[in-house]
Amino acid sequence: MKIIQESFGQIDNQTVFSYTLVNDHGLEVTAINYGCIITKIVAPDRNKNFENIVLGYDTLNEYVKDSSYLGAIAGRVAGRIKDGSFELDGTEYLLAKNDHGNHLHGGIKGFNKVFWDAEIIEDGVRFSYKSPDGEEGYPGNLIVQVTYTLNNNNELTIEYAAQTDKKTLVTVTNHSYFNLSGNLKRDILNHTLKIQSDRFLELDSEFIPTGKSIQVEDTPFDFTSERAINTGVTSTYAQNVLVGEGYDHPFLLKTNKDKEINLKDPESGRTLTIETDEPAVVVYTGNSLPSEGEFCGITSRKYLGICLETQGLPDAVHHPHFPTVILDKGEQYSSKTVYQFGIEEN
């Protein structure tokens, strides 16, 4: 495994470094120690053309200004928290409100906008960050580690770990936008998706879970068999229309070990298989991507990428029947997601 460290730019006289992991097959994954952002994943298509398959920018300054969480770690809590507040043990905590009066992806300066310490390890890089007590309103000093490793099975593994000195909330995810066409040649509407999930969470008008889960059967949310993304974008089903024609929903993953998510681009032949120990995956089809700006020379537009955010359920702190995202002192938060990049021949 080859690991290349390079300077990626400077913020406030502090150098940001990129770390490129290259396996024996030429698959490349590049991440930076600002936001733990994955800036590039280079993978072959069925004709052995190696191209980038995630949305990214050419410069650090573009990542600093980015509001779409491109490739970044979202936290302390990924997703929305209603009204930007919650209660633990009788104490109310007020969080930064950065989404129509609600809290989103860790707040105004979440994990995506901070410097992380980086350590090159065998087959990868480990990022560490200490989130101080009160940061963005959260209680407790939280020590977080995010580890990216790559192997010769074309598997990128992301492992998360955290400890706190005071009861707090934590569930983090990687917010990469995948586009398997390569170098953003096409949007993701003709990609197909398959998820081992028979229920998804209903959202309200502010994209926050109502607490109700809905059976996917006979809806555009039924990905138990391969389904093209565009069937949900063109649908008149209320939950698709609500989020801007598409998906921005948590899918509940089955409780057995077969928690697989499969994304394919039929034209290039590229495939992505995701396995996770998380209870959910939020499928976001880029419905709110801006219609201005560029990603490495390609004009931004809706549906240019799809996020598959493996995580705990959004707003779980307000729904006792959801799996908890509370982390107590002395407990260890840990999570693991594996992304395998493949090719489907004609």
C-alpha positions in Angstrom: 0.0 0.0 0.0 1.4 3.4 -1.0 0.5 6.5 1.1 1.4 9.9 -0.3 1.3 13.0 1.9 1.2 16.4 0.3 0.5 20.0 1.2 -3.1 20.9 0.1 -3.1 24.6 1.2 -3.1 26.8 4.2 -5.8 28.3 6.5 -4.7 31.0 9.0 -1.0 30.0 8.5 -1.9 26.3 9.3 -1.0 23.8 6.6 -3.6 21.3 5.5 -2.3 18.0 4.2 -3.8 15.5 1.8 -3.2 11.8 2.2 -3.6 9.6 -0.9 -4.0 5.8 -0.3 -3.1 3.7 -3.4 -3.6 0.0 -3.6 -1.9 -2.6 -5.9 -4.8 -2.3 -8.4 -4.4 1.5 -8.8 -7.5 2.4 -6.7 -6.9 5.8 -5.0 -8.6 7.4 -2.0 -7.5 11.0 -1.0 -8.5 12.7 2.2 -7.4 15.9 3.9 -7.0 16.8 7.6 -9.5 19.6 7.3 -12.9 18.1 8.0 -11.6 14.6 7.4 -12.8 15.3 3.8 -12.5 12.7 1.1 -11.6 14.8 -1.8 -11.2 12.1 -4.5 -11.8 8.4 -5.1 -10.3 7.1 -8.4 -11.7 3.8 -9.6 -11.8 1.9 -12.9 -14.8 1.3 -15.1 -15.3 -1.9 -17.1 -13.0 -0.5 -19.8 -10.2 0.1 -17.3 -10.6 3.9 -17.4 -9.6 5.3 -14.0 -11.7 8.3 -13.0 -12.9 10.2 -10.0 -16.2 8.9 -8.6 -17.0 11.5 -5.9 -17.8 15.2 -5.9 -14.9 17.4 -4.9 -13.1 20.7 -5.4 -9.7 21.6 -6.7 -8.7 24.0 -3.9 -8.8 24.2 -0.1 -10.6 27.6 -0.2 -13.6 26.0 -2.0 -13.9 23.4 0.8 -13.7 26.2 3.4 -16.7 27.9 1.7 -18.6 24.7 0.9 -22.1 24.4 2.5 -22.9 20.9 1.0 -20.6 18.9 3.3 -18.7 17.4 0.3 -16.9 14.3 1.5 -16.7 15.5 5.1 -17.3 14.0 8.5 -20.6 15.3 9.8 -20.9 15.5 13.6 -21.1 15.5 16.6 -24.6 14.5 15.4 -25.2 13.8 11.7 -28.6 14.9 10.5 -31.1 17.3 12.1 -32.1 17.9 15.7 -35.4 19.6 16.1 -35.4 23.2 17.4 -31.7 22.9 18.1 -32.2 21.7 21.6 -32.4 18.6 23.7 -32.6 17.5 27.4 -30.3 15.1 29.2 -30.8 14.3 32.9 -33.0 17.3 33.4 -30.6 19.8 31.8 -31.6 21.5 28.6 -28.8 22.1 26.0 -29.2 24.7 23.3 -27.3 24.0 20.1 -26.3 26.1 17.2 -29.2 26.6 14.8 -28.1 26.4 11.2 -31.0 25.0 9.4 -34.3 26.9 9.6 -34.3 27.0 13.4 -33.0 23.4 13.7 -29.5 22.0 14.2 -27.9 20.2 11.2 -24.7 18.1 10.9 -23.0 19.4 14.1 -23.8 23.1 13.7 -22.2 26.2 12.2 -18.7 24.8 12.8 -19.2 21.1 12.9 -16.6 18.4 12.4 -16.5 19.3 8.7 -15.0 22.8 9.5 -12.2 21.9 11.9 -8.6 20.8 11.7 -7.9 17.2 12.6 -4.6 15.7 13.7 -3.4 13.0 11.3 -1.3 9.9 11.7 -0.2 7.7 8.9 -0.8 4.0 9.9 -0.5 0.7 8.1 -2.7 0.8 5.0 -4.3 4.2 5.9 -4.5 7.3 8.0 -6.1 8.0 11.4 -7.6 11.5 12.1 -8.1 12.7 15.7 -10.0 15.7 17.1 -10.9 16.9 20.6 -14.2 18.6 20.6 -14.3 20.8 23.7 -17.2 20.9 26.2 -19.8 23.4 24.9 -18.7 23.3 21.3 -21.8 24.2 19.2 -23.7 23.7 22.4 -22.9 20.1 23.1 -21.9 18.9 26.6 -18.7 17.1 27.4 -15.1 17.0 26.1 -15.4 14.5 23.2 -12.3 12.8 21.8 -13.0 11.5 18.3 -11.0 9.3 15.9 -11.8 8.6 12.3 -9.7 6.0 10.5 -9.5 5.4 6.7 -7.9 2.3 5.5 -7.7 0.7 2.0 -6.9 -2.9 1.0 -6.3 -4.9 -2.2 -9.9 -6.1 -2.3 -10.7 -2.5 -3.3 -12.3 -1.9 0.1 -12.2 1.5 1.8 -13.0 1.0 5.5 -14.1 3.9 7.7 -13.9 3.3 11.5 -15.2 5.8 14.0 -14.5 5.9 17.7 -15.3 8.4 20.5 -15.1 8.9 24.2 -16.6 11.6 26.4 -16.1 12.9 30.0 -19.8 13.9 30.3 -23.0 12.4 28.9 -23.5 13.8 25.4 -24.9 12.9 21.9 -22.8 11.4 19.1 -23.4 9.8 15.7 -21.1 10.7 12.9 -21.0 9.8 9.2 -19.1 10.5 6.0 -20.9 12.8 3.6 -19.4 11.8 0.3 -21.4 12.4 -2.9 -20.9 9.4 -5.2 -21.2 9.5 -8.9 -20.1 6.3 -10.6 -20.2 7.7 -14.1 -16.6 8.9 -13.6 -15.4 12.5 -13.6 -19.1 13.6 -13.3 -19.9 12.8 -17.0 -23.5 12.2 -16.2 -25.8 12.8 -13.2 -26.9 9.9 -10.9 -30.5 9.5 -12.1 -29.8 6.3 -14.0 -27.8 4.8 -11.2 -29.6 1.9 -9.6 -29.8 1.3 -5.8 -30.6 -1.8 -3.7 -31.0 -1.6 0.1 -31.8 -4.3 2.6 -34.5 -2.2 4.2 -38.3 -2.6 4.4 -39.0 0.7 6.2 -38.0 4.3 6.0 -38.7 7.3 8.2 -41.4 9.7 7.4 -40.2 13.4 7.4 -42.1 16.5 8.2 -41.9 19.8 6.2 -38.6 20.7 7.8 -37.1 17.2 6.8 -37.2 16.0 10.5 -38.5 12.6 11.3 -42.0 12.5 12.6 -41.3 9.4 14.6 -43.3 7.2 12.2 -41.7 4.6 9.9 -43.4 3.6 6.7 -43.3 0.2 4.8 -41.5 0.6 1.5 -43.7 -1.9 -0.2 -45.7 -0.4 -3.1 -43.8 3.0 -2.8 -40.9 4.6 -4.7 -38.9 3.8 -1.5 -38.8 0.1 -2.2 -35.1 -0.7 -2.9 -35.3 -4.3 -1.8 -34.8 -5.0 -5.5 -32.6 -2.9 -7.8 -34.4 0.4 -8.6 -33.3 3.4 -10.7 -32.9 6.7 -8.8 -35.0 8.6 -11.3 -38.1 6.6 -10.4 -38.2 8.6 -7.1 -37.3 11.9 -8.7 -40.2 11.8 -11.2 -42.6 10.4 -8.6 -45.6 12.3 -7.3 -45.4 10.4 -4.0 -45.7 13.0 -1.2 -42.4 12.1 0.6 -40.4 12.4 -2.7 -42.0 15.7 -3.5 -41.5 17.0 0.0 -37.7 17.0 -0.2 -37.5 18.6 -3.6 -38.2 15.6 -5.9 -35.9 12.8 -4.8 -34.7 11.3 -1.6 -33.3 12.7 1.7 -34.6 9.9 4.0 -33.3 7.5 6.6 -33.8 3.8 5.7 -33.9 1.4 8.6 -31.4 -1.4 8.0 -32.2 -5.0 9.0 -30.9 -6.1 12.3 -29.0 -9.1 11.0 -25.5 -8.9 9.7 -26.7 -8.6 6.1 -26.8 -4.8 6.1 -25.8 -4.3 2.5 -26.3 -1.2 0.2 -25.6 -1.6 -3.5 -25.1 1.3 -6.0 -24.5 0.7 -9.7 -24.0 2.8 -12.8 -25.1 0.5 -15.7 -23.2 2.5 -18.3 -19.7 2.5 -16.8 -20.2 -0.8 -15.0 -18.9 0.6 -11.7 -20.5 -0.7 -8.6 -20.3 0.3 -4.9 -21.2 -2.2 -2.1 -21.5 -0.8 1.4 -21.7 -2.8 4.6 -22.2 -1.1 8.0 -23.0 -1.8 11.6 -25.2 1.3 11.8 -29.0 1.1 12.2 -29.7 3.3 9.2 -28.5 4.8 5.9 -29.7 8.3 4.9 -30.1 8.3 1.1 -29.7 11.9 -0.2 -29.9 12.4 -4.0 -28.4 15.9 -4.1 -31.8 17.6 -4.5 -30.5 20.8 -2.9 -27.2 21.0 -4.7 -26.8 24.6 -5.9 -27.2 25.5 -9.6 -24.1 27.7 -9.5 -20.5 27.0 -8.8 -18.3 24.1 -10.0 -17.0 20.8 -8.9 -13.5 20.4 -10.5 -14.7 22.2 -13.7 -18.2 20.7 -13.8 -21.1 23.0 -13.2 -23.0 22.2 -10.1 -26.6 21.0 -10.4 -29.2 18.8 -8.8 -28.7 15.1 -8.8 -24.9 15.3 -9.6 -24.2 13.0 -6.7 -25.8 10.6 -4.2 -24.9 10.4 -0.5 -25.3 7.1 1.4 -24.9 8.3 5.0 -24.6 5.3 7.4 -25.5 6.6 10.9 -27.8 6.6 13.8 -31.3 8.0 13.2 -31.7 11.8 12.9 -33.4 13.5 15.9 -33.1 10.3 17.9 -32.9 12.2 21.1 -36.5 13.3 20.7 -37.8 9.8 19.9 -37.3 7.3 22.7 -38.2 4.4 20.4 -35.3 5.1 18.1 -31.9 3.5 18.8 -30.1 5.9 21.3 -27.3 8.2 20.2 -26.5 9.1 23.8 -22.9 8.4 24.9 -22.1 8.3 28.6 -18.9 8.9 30.4 -16.8 5.7 30.4 -18.6 4.3 27.3 -17.0 3.8 23.9 -18.7 4.9 20.7 -17.6 2.8 17.8 -18.9 2.3 14.2 -17.6 0.8 11.0 -18.6 1.1 7.4 -16.9 -0.7 4.5 -17.1 0.6 0.9 -16.2 -2.0 -1.8 -15.6 -0.7 -5.3 -16.2 -3.1 -8.1 -17.1 -3.6 -11.8 -20.0 -5.3 -13.4 -19.2 -6.7 -16.8 -21.7 -6.5 -19.7 
